[in-house]
Amino acid sequence: MGNETSFSYKGATLTADVVIVGAGPSGCSAAYDLSVKGLRVLLLDRTDFPRKKSCAGGLTIKAARALRYSLLPVIQKTVCNLSVSCRMRHRRLLKSIDPICHLVERSAFDFFCLKKTVAAGACFAVVKRIDQIVESPRTVALMTEGGLIRSRFLIGADGVNSRIRRLTARFLKFQRGFAVEGIVDRAPPAGLGMGFDFGRVSGGYGWVFPKQGHLNVGLYTLRPDVKITRQDLVDYALERIGRPMPTRITGYPLGMGGWRYRPGNGRVLLVGDAAGLVDPLLGEGLYHAIISGQRAAAAIVDAMDTGSDACNTYANGLMPIQHDLVFARVASAFFYRMPGIGLMLVASPPARIPLMTGFSRGISLLDIFLNAYRFWFGLPGSVSRKQD
């Protein structure tokens, strides 16, 4: 990022109130909130920014609203309608008056969030390797290739392959989903909107997200035993949108199973993909990444102000997220067992109306389900559980 946002510490011992490993959306969300509270924050990542990042780049309304700043500079497209189908058949267009999702390019989005976080007061540094983590009653020490870093709290925001999770042996019931995506270098055809094709792969779907001058196309599964190949993606893209063929094809795992995550004791908290907080139904991870980072920050601020147990406070803050994940897990088990029937139900008015209204209002899937009758009859009042 340049000298103004990075520093050298080789051979030195650095101290901070909080060290955050991983400068993606979850890490930046935590660092931003901690920095504006006046805490000394070191935000670490293995690479400098901007960096390449594989992701479909769908930012739901609830995720966009959760951030502390406007994302207008990096939004490539805002969509109100959603096309759904099952194995390229029975296509339905679900319409909304208001936006339901913003489409971004993840590399630009992540860099934008990092710059906002550094501007709020966080310090950023590139750390290639963390060799050891030593916890004590009052501090956490990271042994790195450049020296020792000591802090009062450590947040692991380093994604699905979290080094922090492995070195601290936290969350042994972690699970993985998988996705493969590619870029089609062509202007999106007129009328081609954001779309999901359910049942294209077992336990998942294919997607097409039109952006500025290109299309993002991919395949997703929540099942770790299902293999998706580059050829699978090429075949789907040719069938779905024709030529040219997708390029820059990448595969990446997704962190799941977070309904089982317990912070435990100590001074180490996991957020985002590192804590398995990806929604298994649709594979959405950005919203829970942002919210979990903010709640980890809030727990640490409370601990430093009152002497409370940060892990216990964070565990309480995660409960609404984990309730959402349990619901998504149950819903995915039913939906992907019979995706054709699931699609018919989703496209029917009793489900379509609350779903699209809820998405446009930034409401979680569980809250949409619990309050569907309010949308059917236009009843006033809040439909969201307390999230903060």
Secondary structure as UniProt FT lines:
FT   TURN            3..5
FT   TURN            10..11
FT   STRAND          12..21
FT   HELIX           25..36
FT   TURN            37..38
FT   STRAND          41..45
FT   STRAND          58..60
FT   HELIX           61..66
FT   HELIX           72..74
FT   STRAND          75..79
FT   STRAND          82..86
FT   TURN            87..88
FT   STRAND          89..94
FT   STRAND          101..104
FT   HELIX           106..119
FT   TURN            120..121
FT   STRAND          123..126
FT   STRAND          130..135
FT   STRAND          140..144
FT   TURN            145..146
FT   STRAND          147..156
FT   TURN            160..161
FT   HELIX           163..168
FT   TURN            172..173
FT   STRAND          175..184
FT   TURN            190..191
FT   STRAND          195..198
FT   TURN            202..203
FT   STRAND          204..210
FT   STRAND          215..221
FT   TURN            224..225
FT   HELIX           230..241
FT   STRAND          247..256
FT   HELIX           258..260
FT   STRAND          268..270
FT   HELIX           272..275
FT   TURN            280..282
FT   HELIX           286..306
FT   HELIX           310..335
FT   TURN            336..337
FT   HELIX           339..347
FT   HELIX           349..360
FT   TURN            361..362
FT   HELIX           365..370
FT   HELIX           372..377
//
